[in-house]
């Protein structure tokens, strides 16, 4: 693995998302579920929590574990992603691409574990919110899947 445009994008994208994840973690008590979408809140300027928390609340409609008091372990996936982004930046800055490979592998495994836990929680009837619309599953899980396919692309490069 060597430095590439995709690697640089991935590092800084993950740093930004990592900061967002930490911000949301510390404000998780303000997350809300209701039938309004983030887009209707933005259009009507009726947000109670601000755009960033509204956006995470929107994702919670397809994965309600972030709001449930008993499933706080799900935040470990997010905190691990934020920490791995910081380590990945350090690896890139010093040019240690072998360790960067391991971090990218970790991110892939972390995302696989997230999705596996989501499937398991869904099978036992927890985790999915009644507020979700059908298209939200496709869109939001599709967005989350980039933590699977971008690491695979990066790892496949020599």
Secondary structure by P-SEA (a helix, b strand, c coil): ccccaaaaaaaaaaaaaaaaaaaaaaaccccccccccaaaaaaaccccccaaaaaaaaaaaaccccccccccccaaaaaaaaaaaaaaaaaaaacaaaaaaaaaaaaaaaaaaaaaaaaaaaaacccccccccaaaaaaaaaaacccccaaaaaaacc
